[in-house]
């Protein structure tokens, strides 16, 4: 339903991997591991975001109690 020009931006969203994996598994009987590039992108993005969150939390830990 979305124009082809905008479809490439959907692939950048990490939730695309989850939704497309469920759709492929349940509707088309294609296992999620059939798309290794999407799997690698998803886990790279997730781990990078986790590490950025850990670094930010450690940096702002002294002020964390004041914010709560």
MOPAC internal coordinates of N, CA, C and O (Angstrom, degrees):
PM7 1SCF
backbone

  N    0.0000 0     0.00 0     0.00 0    0    0    0
  C    1.4474 1     0.00 0     0.00 0    1    0    0
  C    1.5236 1   110.68 1     0.00 0    2    1    0
  O    1.2310 1   120.57 1   156.51 1    3    2    1
  N    1.3158 1   116.51 1   -23.49 1    3    2    1
  C    1.4549 1   121.61 1  -178.59 1    5    3    2
  C    1.5273 1   109.19 1   -89.82 1    6    5    3
  O    1.2310 1   119.47 1   -39.58 1    7    6    5
  N    1.3265 1   118.61 1   140.42 1    7    6    5
  C    1.4629 1   119.93 1   178.10 1    9    7    6
  C    1.5307 1   111.42 1   -59.09 1   10    9    7
  O    1.2310 1   120.95 1   -27.94 1   11   10    9
  N    1.3198 1   115.80 1   152.06 1   11   10    9
  C    1.4640 1   122.11 1  -176.28 1   13   11   10
  C    1.5275 1   111.30 1   -60.97 1   14   13   11
  O    1.2310 1   120.11 1   147.59 1   15   14   13
  N    1.3117 1   117.39 1   -32.41 1   15   14   13
  C    1.4653 1   120.69 1  -179.09 1   17   15   14
  C    1.5268 1   111.68 1   -63.26 1   18   17   15
  O    1.2310 1   119.85 1   150.28 1   19   18   17
  N    1.3311 1   117.89 1   -29.72 1   19   18   17
  C    1.4572 1   121.72 1  -177.98 1   21   19   18
  C    1.5274 1   113.12 1   -94.82 1   22   21   19
  O    1.2310 1   119.68 1   166.65 1   23   22   21
  N    1.3018 1   118.21 1   -13.35 1   23   22   21
  C    1.4527 1   121.24 1  -176.71 1   25   23   22
  C    1.5245 1   112.36 1   -66.85 1   26   25   23
  O    1.2310 1   119.84 1   149.86 1   27   26   25
  N    1.3284 1   117.91 1   -30.14 1   27   26   25
  C    1.4624 1   119.98 1   179.78 1   29   27   26
  C    1.5241 1   111.52 1   -67.42 1   30   29   27
  O    1.2310 1   120.00 1   154.23 1   31   30   29
  N    1.3367 1   117.61 1   -25.77 1   31   30   29
  C    1.4618 1   120.28 1   178.25 1   33   31   30
  C    1.5221 1   111.75 1   -75.32 1   34   33   31
  O    1.2310 1   120.06 1   154.26 1   35   34   33
  N    1.3233 1   117.48 1   -25.74 1   35   34   33
  C    1.4601 1   120.08 1   176.83 1   37   35   34
  C    1.5186 1   111.40 1   -66.88 1   38   37   35
  O    1.2310 1   120.05 1   147.08 1   39   38   37
  N    1.3189 1   117.51 1   -32.92 1   39   38   37
  C    1.4657 1   120.89 1  -178.59 1   41   39   38
  C    1.5197 1   111.97 1   -68.40 1   42   41   39
  O    1.2310 1   119.34 1   160.37 1   43   42   41
  N    1.3109 1   118.86 1   -19.63 1   43   42   41
  C    1.4581 1   122.57 1   179.79 1   45   43   42
  C    1.5289 1   110.84 1   -76.96 1   46   45   43
  O    1.2310 1   120.20 1   153.26 1   47   46   45
  N    1.3139 1   117.23 1   -26.74 1   47   46   45
  C    1.4559 1   122.56 1   179.86 1   49   47   46
  C    1.5299 1   109.23 1   -70.18 1   50   49   47
  O    1.2310 1   119.64 1   -54.35 1   51   50   49
  N    1.3354 1   118.30 1   125.65 1   51   50   49
  C    1.4649 1   119.75 1  -178.88 1   53   51   50
  C    1.5340 1   113.65 1   -64.44 1   54   53   51
  O    1.2310 1   119.47 1   154.45 1   55   54   53
  N    1.3106 1   118.61 1   -25.55 1   55   54   53
  C    1.4612 1   120.44 1   177.44 1   57   55   54
  C    1.5239 1   111.88 1   -68.99 1   58   57   55
  O    1.2310 1   120.38 1   160.69 1   59   58   57
  N    1.3167 1   116.88 1   -19.31 1   59   58   57
  C    1.4568 1   120.77 1   176.65 1   61   59   58
  C    1.5245 1   110.37 1   -59.11 1   62   61   59
  O    1.2310 1   120.37 1   140.70 1   63   62   61
  N    1.3146 1   116.90 1   -39.30 1   63   62   61
  C    1.4708 1   121.64 1   179.23 1   65   63   62
  C    1.5264 1   111.06 1   -62.16 1   66   65   63
  O    1.2310 1   120.42 1   136.36 1   67   66   65
  N    1.3195 1   116.80 1   -43.64 1   67   66   65
  C    1.4585 1   121.21 1  -179.13 1   69   67   66
  C    1.5286 1   110.25 1   -66.92 1   70   69   67
  O    1.2310 1   120.39 1   130.34 1   71   70   69
  N    1.3136 1   116.86 1   -49.66 1   71   70   69
  C    1.4586 1   121.10 1  -176.88 1   73   71   70
  C    1.5164 1   110.77 1   -65.93 1   74   73   71
  O    1.2310 1   120.32 1   134.19 1   75   74   73
  N    1.3143 1   116.99 1   -45.81 1   75   74   73
  C    1.4653 1   120.52 1  -179.21 1   77   75   74
  C    1.5282 1   110.94 1   -66.57 1   78   77   75
  O    1.2310 1   120.31 1   144.00 1   79   78   77
  N    1.3201 1   117.02 1   -36.00 1   79   78   77
  C    1.4583 1   120.21 1   177.67 1   81   79   78
  C    1.5174 1   111.98 1   -64.35 1   82   81   79
  O    1.2310 1   120.48 1   136.68 1   83   82   81
  N    1.3261 1   116.69 1   -43.32 1   83   82   81
  C    1.4733 1   120.30 1   176.99 1   85   83   82
  C    1.5194 1   110.65 1   -65.84 1   86   85   83
  O    1.2310 1   120.39 1   136.93 1   87   86   85
  N    1.3089 1   116.86 1   -43.07 1   87   86   85
  C    1.4694 1   120.82 1   179.84 1   89   87   86
  C    1.5280 1   110.69 1   -62.31 1   90   89   87
  O    1.2310 1   120.52 1   133.97 1   91   90   89
  N    1.3291 1   116.61 1   -46.03 1   91   90   89
  C    1.4585 1   119.68 1   179.33 1   93   91   90
  C    1.5246 1   111.72 1   -64.47 1   94   93   91
  O    1.2310 1   120.53 1   140.43 1   95   94   93
  N    1.3252 1   116.59 1   -39.57 1   95   94   93
  C    1.4670 1   120.35 1  -177.56 1   97   95   94
  C    1.5225 1   112.25 1   -68.11 1   98   97   95
  O    1.2310 1   120.69 1   132.57 1   99   98   97
  N    1.3137 1   116.29 1   -47.43 1   99   98   97
  C    1.4604 1   119.58 1  -173.59 1  101   99   98
  C    1.5262 1   113.28 1   -83.21 1  102  101   99
  O    1.2310 1   120.10 1   141.64 1  103  102  101
  N    1.3176 1   117.41 1   -38.36 1  103  102  101
  C    1.4563 1   119.17 1  -175.00 1  105  103  102
  C    1.5293 1   113.32 1   -91.32 1  106  105  103
  O    1.2310 1   120.52 1   139.82 1  107  106  105
  N    1.3334 1   116.61 1   -40.18 1  107  106  105
  C    1.4584 1   119.92 1  -172.82 1  109  107  106
  C    1.5278 1   113.33 1  -110.36 1  110  109  107
  O    1.2310 1   120.20 1   179.33 1  111  110  109
  N    1.3417 1   117.22 1    -0.67 1  111  110  109
  C    1.4681 1   123.02 1   178.71 1  113  111  110
  C    1.5309 1   112.42 1    56.51 1  114  113  111
  O    1.2310 1   121.27 1  -139.49 1  115  114  113
  N    1.3304 1   115.18 1    40.51 1  115  114  113
  C    1.4676 1   122.28 1   176.22 1  117  115  114
  C    1.5302 1   106.70 1  -109.86 1  118  117  115
  O    1.2310 1   119.15 1   -60.84 1  119  118  117
  N    1.3334 1   119.23 1   119.16 1  119  118  117
  C    1.4679 1   119.73 1  -179.37 1  121  119  118
  C    1.5296 1   111.39 1   -66.58 1  122  121  119
  O    1.2310 1   121.26 1   -26.84 1  123  122  121
  N    1.3331 1   115.19 1   153.16 1  123  122  121
  C    1.4679 1   119.77 1  -175.64 1  125  123  122
  C    1.5205 1   112.54 1   -66.34 1  126  125  123
  O    1.2310 1   119.69 1   156.34 1  127  126  125
  N    1.3319 1   118.20 1   -23.66 1  127  126  125
  C    1.4631 1   119.84 1  -178.36 1  129  127  126
  C    1.5277 1   112.58 1   -77.88 1  130  129  127
  O    1.2310 1   120.05 1  -178.18 1  131  130  129
  N    1.3075 1   117.51 1     1.82 1  131  130  129
  C    1.4601 1   121.41 1   174.71 1  133  131  130
  C    1.5318 1   111.88 1   -76.67 1  134  133  131
  O    1.2310 1   120.25 1   172.09 1  135  134  133
  N    1.3353 1   117.13 1    -7.91 1  135  134  133
  C    1.4666 1   122.59 1   179.98 1  137  135  134
  C    1.5276 1   109.14 1  -119.81 1  138  137  135
  O    1.2310 1   119.44 1  -105.40 1  139  138  137
  N    1.3402 1   118.68 1    74.60 1  139  138  137
  C    1.4708 1   120.03 1  -174.48 1  141  139  138
  C    1.5266 1   113.61 1   -67.37 1  142  141  139
  O    1.2310 1   119.68 1   151.39 1  143  142  141
  N    1.3208 1   118.22 1   -28.61 1  143  142  141
  C    1.4706 1   119.61 1   179.83 1  145  143  142
  C    1.5247 1   109.78 1   -67.65 1  146  145  143
  O    1.2310 1   120.45 1   136.99 1  147  146  145
  N    1.3297 1   116.75 1   -43.01 1  147  146  145
  C    1.4631 1   119.95 1   177.73 1  149  147  146
  C    1.5227 1   111.42 1   -64.77 1  150  149  147
  O    1.2310 1   120.34 1   142.04 1  151  150  149
  N    1.3219 1   116.96 1   -37.96 1  151  150  149
  C    1.4641 1   120.97 1   178.47 1  153  151  150
  C    1.5236 1   110.67 1   -64.12 1  154  153  151
  O    1.2310 1   120.45 1   134.44 1  155  154  153
  N    1.3195 1   116.75 1   -45.56 1  155  154  153
  C    1.4667 1   120.62 1   179.65 1  157  155  154
  C    1.5276 1   110.90 1   -63.80 1  158  157  155
  O    1.2310 1   120.01 1   137.78 1  159  158  157
  N    1.3337 1   117.59 1   -42.22 1  159  158  157
  C    1.4639 1   120.57 1   178.96 1  161  159  158
  C    1.5242 1   110.43 1   -63.11 1  162  161  159
  O    1.2310 1   120.44 1   134.92 1  163  162  161
  N    1.3373 1   116.76 1   -45.08 1  163  162  161
  C    1.4636 1   120.58 1  -178.33 1  165  163  162
  C    1.5235 1   111.31 1   -60.20 1  166  165  163
  O    1.2310 1   120.06 1   130.80 1  167  166  165
  N    1.3384 1   117.49 1   -49.20 1  167  166  165
  C    1.4600 1   119.81 1  -177.22 1  169  167  166
  C    1.5147 1   112.03 1   -70.78 1  170  169  167
  O    1.2310 1   119.47 1   146.78 1  171  170  169
  N    1.3209 1   118.61 1   -33.22 1  171  170  169
  C    1.4628 1   120.82 1   175.46 1  173  171  170
  C    1.5216 1   110.36 1   -63.92 1  174  173  171
  O    1.2310 1   120.73 1   133.84 1  175  174  173
  N    1.3222 1   116.21 1   -46.16 1  175  174  173
  C    1.4624 1   120.92 1   179.17 1  177  175  174
  C    1.5259 1   110.91 1   -63.10 1  178  177  175
  O    1.2310 1   120.25 1   136.24 1  179  178  177
  N    1.3275 1   117.13 1   -43.76 1  179  178  177
  C    1.4524 1   121.68 1  -177.96 1  181  179  178
  C    1.5244 1   111.86 1   -65.00 1  182  181  179
  O    1.2310 1   120.20 1   134.85 1  183  182  181
  N    1.3171 1   117.22 1   -45.15 1  183  182  181
  C    1.4653 1   120.50 1  -179.41 1  185  183  182
  C    1.5276 1   110.86 1   -68.62 1  186  185  183
  O    1.2310 1   120.08 1   142.20 1  187  186  185
  N    1.3236 1   117.45 1   -37.80 1  187  186  185
  C    1.4628 1   120.75 1   177.26 1  189  187  186
  C    1.5213 1   110.69 1   -62.86 1  190  189  187
  O    1.2310 1   120.49 1   136.37 1  191  190  189
  N    1.3232 1   116.67 1   -43.63 1  191  190  189
  C    1.4585 1   120.42 1   178.88 1  193  191  190
  C    1.5206 1   111.39 1   -66.24 1  194  193  191
  O    1.2310 1   120.03 1   141.96 1  195  194  193
  N    1.3258 1   117.54 1   -38.04 1  195  194  193
  C    1.4647 1   121.26 1   176.50 1  197  195  194
  C    1.5226 1   111.01 1   -62.47 1  198  197  195
  O    1.2310 1   120.20 1   133.77 1  199  198  197
  N    1.3270 1   117.22 1   -46.23 1  199  198  197
  C    1.4673 1   120.65 1  -179.90 1  201  199  198
  C    1.5236 1   111.46 1   -64.62 1  202  201  199
  O    1.2310 1   120.28 1   141.05 1  203  202  201
  N    1.3317 1   117.07 1   -38.95 1  203  202  201
  C    1.4683 1   119.89 1   177.08 1  205  203  202
  C    1.5294 1   110.58 1   -63.90 1  206  205  203
  O    1.2310 1   120.16 1   141.27 1  207  206  205
  N    1.3222 1   117.31 1   -38.73 1  207  206  205
  C    1.4564 1   120.82 1   177.56 1  209  207  206
  C    1.5144 1   112.30 1   -66.29 1  210  209  207
  O    1.2310 1   120.24 1   140.10 1  211  210  209
  N    1.3295 1   117.15 1   -39.90 1  211  210  209
  C    1.4646 1   120.69 1   178.49 1  213  211  210
  C    1.5190 1   111.07 1   -64.62 1  214  213  211
  O    1.2310 1   120.49 1   135.38 1  215  214  213
  N    1.3252 1   116.68 1   -44.62 1  215  214  213
  C    1.4638 1   120.65 1   179.68 1  217  215  214
  C    1.5264 1   110.50 1   -63.42 1  218  217  215
  O    1.2310 1   120.45 1   136.79 1  219  218  217
  N    1.3247 1   116.74 1   -43.21 1  219  218  217
  C    1.4651 1   120.25 1   179.43 1  221  219  218
  C    1.5262 1   111.11 1   -64.26 1  222  221  219
  O    1.2310 1   120.18 1   138.39 1  223  222  221
  N    1.3222 1   117.25 1   -41.61 1  223  222  221
  C    1.4621 1   120.44 1   179.16 1  225  223  222
  C    1.5217 1   111.18 1   -63.97 1  226  225  223
  O    1.2310 1   120.42 1   136.25 1  227  226  225
  N    1.3272 1   116.81 1   -43.75 1  227  226  225
  C    1.4716 1   119.37 1   179.65 1  229  227  226
  C    1.5233 1   111.42 1   -63.94 1  230  229  227
  O    1.2310 1   120.97 1   144.89 1  231  230  229
  N    1.3257 1   115.74 1   -35.11 1  231  230  229
  C    1.4629 1   119.44 1   179.98 1  233  231  230
  C    1.5359 1   110.92 1   -70.11 1  234  233  231
  O    1.2310 1   120.45 1   143.12 1  235  234  233
  N    1.3159 1   116.74 1   -36.88 1  235  234  233
  C    1.4649 1   120.52 1  -175.87 1  237  235  234
  C    1.5225 1   113.74 1  -100.90 1  238  237  235
  O    1.2310 1   119.76 1  -168.95 1  239  238  237
  N    1.3109 1   118.05 1    11.05 1  239  238  237
  C    1.4683 1   122.16 1  -177.46 1  241  239  238
  C    1.5314 1   113.17 1   -57.24 1  242  241  239
  O    1.2310 1   118.52 1   138.17 1  243  242  241
  N    1.3466 1   120.43 1   -41.83 1  243  242  241
  C    1.4730 1   119.05 1  -179.03 1  245  243  242
  C    1.5411 1   112.68 1   -61.94 1  246  245  243
  O    1.2310 1   119.80 1   152.40 1  247  246  245
  N    1.3080 1   117.98 1   -27.60 1  247  246  245
  C    1.4610 1   121.60 1  -176.39 1  249  247  246
  C    1.5325 1   111.77 1   -98.56 1  250  249  247
  O    1.2310 1   120.30 1  -179.71 1  251  250  249
  N    1.3170 1   117.03 1     0.29 1  251  250  249
  C    1.4577 1   120.55 1  -174.47 1  253  251  250
  C    1.5307 1   112.42 1   -66.32 1  254  253  251
  O    1.2310 1   120.07 1   140.14 1  255  254  253
  N    1.3076 1   117.47 1   -39.86 1  255  254  253
  C    1.4692 1   121.15 1  -179.73 1  257  255  254
  C    1.5221 1   111.28 1   -66.46 1  258  257  255
  O    1.2310 1   120.09 1   147.31 1  259  258  257
  N    1.3201 1   117.42 1   -32.69 1  259  258  257
  C    1.4588 1   120.79 1   178.75 1  261  259  258
  C    1.5148 1   111.78 1   -68.06 1  262  261  259
  O    1.2310 1   120.74 1   146.90 1  263  262  261
  N    1.3142 1   116.19 1   -33.10 1  263  262  261
  C    1.4660 1   120.45 1  -178.64 1  265  263  262
  C    1.5218 1   110.23 1   -73.48 1  266  265  263
  O    1.2310 1   120.45 1   141.69 1  267  266  265
  N    1.3181 1   116.74 1   -38.31 1  267  266  265
  C    1.4641 1   119.59 1   179.22 1  269  267  266
  C    1.4941 1   110.22 1   -69.57 1  270  269  267
  O    1.2310 1   120.10 1   180.00 1  271  270  269

